Amino acid sequence: MRKYLNLIAAITAGAVFAGKYWRRHGKNQRIHVSETEDAYRQARLRILILGSGFGGLSTALRLDRELRQQDMCSVLVVDRDNDMLFTPLLWLVANGRISPNNVVVPIRDFQRGRRFHVLHAEIERIDLQHKEVHTSAGIRPYDRLVIALGSSTSVPDLPGLRAHAIPFYTPSDALLLRNRLVDAVEAAHRTIDPFERQSWLTFVVGGAGDTGVELAAIIHDYLHAGLFREYPWLIDASVRIVVVGRSERVLPTSKPQTSNLVHFVLEQEGITVLTGRSITAASEKAVETTHETIPARTLFWAAGITAPEVVRQLAVPQARNGAIKVDNFLRIPGYPEVYVIGDSSWPYDSTTGAPIPATAQAASHQGDYVGKAITLEESGKPVPAFRYTTLGHLALLGHYKGVAELGPWTVDGVVAFLLWHLAYLVRNPSWVKRIRLVIDWALSAILGRDIGQLRTEAEVYERTKVATREARVGKSPLDRGG
Ligand SMILES: Cc1cc2nc3c(=O)[nH]c(=O)nc-3n(C[C@H](O)[C@H](O)[C@H](O)COP(=O)(O)OP(=O)(O)OC[C@H]3O[C@@H](n4cnc5c(N)ncnc54)[C@H](O)[C@@H]3O)c2cc1C
């Protein structure tokens, strides 16, 4: 025993020493570079990147590698947030396995020792004619523009849908999902009406693409591996999770073999998969589809994305969701100096003509290509058209379950689960976050899921509104039933 304690003490002391040494010597040696607005304006080549997500950041990193020797070039990244949101990890916030802080990577960390600059500002308007971008911090002109502004979940304007469907795109959405599951379970615990209890314990997910199936699996996982431990009576209750998709199969853009496997895994977990139908309306107590009415109190939305308003405003050819149609070089036709990448663009593979999916993987690949294309252009060399090659397809399907499509192979179960974790650990651009993630995973495996309710800003605001309304009619907010 004493031997082990000594070993643990030695490892801890070593880690603390290494951390202190790295913070003092490693991190600080790679200083930040930060130029003035004048320096940007006077540069011979001004490259403006809008968005510091997967696409924007990979463009900046590629340009940094390629343009190191060119002093007359300035690269400016503009984003309203100070960090990059690593969306694939949002599932692990939702199922209580990691802290919400660990899904974001501070942009300033990347800037250290690199040659691109960062402006923290809202992008208000893009003026393609005058080659300038209006931001909350003033106007920035450009010689090359890279639009990488991503997308957000679009909930269709159908009866009751916008009022009742909960989207899933941000860390607050992940916390809200947890809160809503806890609220639903508590409400089911309170009621004695069996019909009402069943509707509280029915969770509907709109959309059977990647996000929809992963969302359904995560709800199942959080209930079974997290909440049910604290609500043992629920283990025998009939919890219902229903995925509704318009296509005839789940994951319609994947190989049929992968779709069938995912369908099988979901049904094995007890998740109901309803394909070939659409959700047409929602109310506080039910979700209507083209085929049936599902009594349910909670509806999550994971179908369809839309480009940001600032992109939709551009008078250039767009797809139905506002994404900009680009040529084989990811440029806007008629504007050779403007590239659009990631979810804000609507590209096709230059050889196969196949549509390129709106994924983090594709956005990073496109960003890397654009960084290279700009340097080739600058040195007068020919630029090849963009070709998309996928590294594979991973889906996390809950507790030690997943599906991985790697070239001609499809694997599932614990192997896919481990591959998923390994892939996103490797792809996470920050060493600090990687270490924190591994610690979070280990802690959740040992200590269990976090089932605390951290209320989001919107929920607190909603509560304040209710309290104010009740105070006005002379009712104490503490009088609310329950
Ligand atoms: C829950 C979830 C899970 C996902 N899982 C996966 C996965 O496992 N694998 C995968 O490949 N893809 C996954 N995706 C998809 C992936 O997140 C997107 O395809 C990817 O983020 C697109 O990259 P992007 O660079 O286009 O945009 P983003 O990464 O979204 O970056 C856009 C940036 O633009 C900024 N911005 C937008 N508008 C403005 C403005 N007006 N002013 C200033 N800044 C602005 C934003 O702050 C943001 O930083 C997932 C998505 C979700 C929601």
The ligand as an SDF file (V2000), in Angstrom:
LIG
                    3D

 53 58  0  0  0  0  0  0  0  0999 V2000
  -24.2300   18.4600  -32.0830 C   0  0  0  0  0  0  0  0  0  0  0  0
  -23.3790   18.4290  -33.3170 C   0  0  0  0  0  0  0  0  0  0  0  0
  -22.5000   17.3810  -33.5080 C   0  0  0  0  0  0  0  0  0  0  0  0
  -21.6970   17.3530  -34.6370 C   0  0  0  0  0  0  0  0  0  0  0  0
  -20.8530   16.3050  -34.7810 N   0  0  0  0  0  0  0  0  0  0  0  0
  -20.0580   16.2630  -35.8570 C   0  0  0  0  0  0  0  0  0  0  0  0
  -19.1410   15.1830  -36.0070 C   0  0  0  0  0  0  0  0  0  0  0  0
  -19.1010   14.2710  -35.1840 O   0  0  0  0  0  0  0  0  0  0  0  0
  -18.3320   15.1910  -37.0890 N   0  0  0  0  0  0  0  0  0  0  0  0
  -18.3730   16.1810  -38.0170 C   0  0  0  0  0  0  0  0  0  0  0  0
  -17.5920   16.1360  -38.9870 O   0  0  0  0  0  0  0  0  0  0  0  0
  -19.2340   17.2150  -37.9100 N   0  0  0  0  0  0  0  0  0  0  0  0
  -20.0770   17.2820  -36.8500 C   0  0  0  0  0  0  0  0  0  0  0  0
  -20.9690   18.3210  -36.7300 N   0  0  0  0  0  0  0  0  0  0  0  0
  -21.0590   19.3430  -37.8020 C   0  0  0  0  0  0  0  0  0  0  0  0
  -19.9840   20.4020  -37.6080 C   0  0  0  0  0  0  0  0  0  0  0  0
  -20.0710   20.9870  -36.3360 O   0  0  0  0  0  0  0  0  0  0  0  0
  -20.1090   21.5110  -38.6460 C   0  0  0  0  0  0  0  0  0  0  0  0
  -20.2190   20.9390  -39.9230 O   0  0  0  0  0  0  0  0  0  0  0  0
  -18.8720   22.4170  -38.5940 C   0  0  0  0  0  0  0  0  0  0  0  0
  -18.8240   23.0950  -37.3640 O   0  0  0  0  0  0  0  0  0  0  0  0
  -18.8780   23.4350  -39.7260 C   0  0  0  0  0  0  0  0  0  0  0  0
  -17.6960   24.1930  -39.6600 O   0  0  0  0  0  0  0  0  0  0  0  0
  -17.6850   25.7240  -40.1420 P   0  0  0  0  0  0  0  0  0  0  0  0
  -16.2710   26.1600  -40.1110 O   0  0  0  0  0  0  0  0  0  0  0  0
  -18.4510   25.8570  -41.3880 O   0  0  0  0  0  0  0  0  0  0  0  0
  -18.5400   26.4900  -39.0350 O   0  0  0  0  0  0  0  0  0  0  0  0
  -18.3480   26.6110  -37.4670 P   0  0  0  0  0  0  0  0  0  0  0  0
  -17.3690   25.6160  -36.9710 O   0  0  0  0  0  0  0  0  0  0  0  0
  -19.7180   26.5920  -36.8980 O   0  0  0  0  0  0  0  0  0  0  0  0
  -17.7240   28.0830  -37.2900 O   0  0  0  0  0  0  0  0  0  0  0  0
  -18.4480   29.2420  -37.6460 C   0  0  0  0  0  0  0  0  0  0  0  0
  -17.8880   30.4010  -36.8450 C   0  0  0  0  0  0  0  0  0  0  0  0
  -18.4510   31.6130  -37.3570 O   0  0  0  0  0  0  0  0  0  0  0  0
  -18.7610   32.4690  -36.2710 C   0  0  0  0  0  0  0  0  0  0  0  0
  -19.8290   33.3760  -36.6920 N   0  0  0  0  0  0  0  0  0  0  0  0
  -20.9970   33.0720  -37.2920 C   0  0  0  0  0  0  0  0  0  0  0  0
  -21.6880   34.1970  -37.5760 N   0  0  0  0  0  0  0  0  0  0  0  0
  -20.9340   35.2470  -37.1500 C   0  0  0  0  0  0  0  0  0  0  0  0
  -21.1040   36.6540  -37.1710 C   0  0  0  0  0  0  0  0  0  0  0  0
  -22.1810   37.2430  -37.7140 N   0  0  0  0  0  0  0  0  0  0  0  0
  -20.1240   37.4220  -36.6330 N   0  0  0  0  0  0  0  0  0  0  0  0
  -19.0150   36.8630  -36.0940 C   0  0  0  0  0  0  0  0  0  0  0  0
  -18.7910   35.5400  -36.0630 N   0  0  0  0  0  0  0  0  0  0  0  0
  -19.7460   34.7310  -36.5820 C   0  0  0  0  0  0  0  0  0  0  0  0
  -19.1930   31.5350  -35.1470 C   0  0  0  0  0  0  0  0  0  0  0  0
  -19.0060   32.1510  -33.8900 O   0  0  0  0  0  0  0  0  0  0  0  0
  -18.2570   30.3370  -35.3630 C   0  0  0  0  0  0  0  0  0  0  0  0
  -17.0890   30.4400  -34.5890 O   0  0  0  0  0  0  0  0  0  0  0  0
  -21.7810   18.3830  -35.6080 C   0  0  0  0  0  0  0  0  0  0  0  0
  -22.6640   19.4490  -35.4010 C   0  0  0  0  0  0  0  0  0  0  0  0
  -23.4660   19.4700  -34.2720 C   0  0  0  0  0  0  0  0  0  0  0  0
  -24.4090   20.6090  -34.0500 C   0  0  0  0  0  0  0  0  0  0  0  0
  1  2  1  0
  2  3  1  0
  2 52  2  0
  3  4  2  0
  4  5  1  0
  4 50  1  0
  5  6  2  0
  6  7  1  0
  6 13  1  0
  7  8  2  0
  7  9  1  0
  9 10  1  0
 10 11  2  0
 10 12  1  0
 12 13  2  0
 13 14  1  0
 14 15  1  0
 14 50  1  0
 15 16  1  0
 16 17  1  0
 16 18  1  0
 18 19  1  0
 18 20  1  0
 20 21  1  0
 20 22  1  0
 22 23  1  0
 23 24  1  0
 24 25  2  0
 24 26  1  0
 24 27  1  0
 27 28  1  0
 28 29  2  0
 28 30  1  0
 28 31  1  0
 31 32  1  0
 32 33  1  0
 33 34  1  0
 33 48  1  0
 34 35  1  0
 35 36  1  0
 35 46  1  0
 36 37  1  0
 36 45  1  0
 37 38  2  0
 38 39  1  0
 39 40  1  0
 39 45  2  0
 40 41  1  0
 40 42  2  0
 42 43  1  0
 43 44  2  0
 44 45  1  0
 46 47  1  0
 46 48  1  0
 48 49  1  0
 50 51  2  0
 51 52  1  0
 52 53  1  0
M  END
$$$$
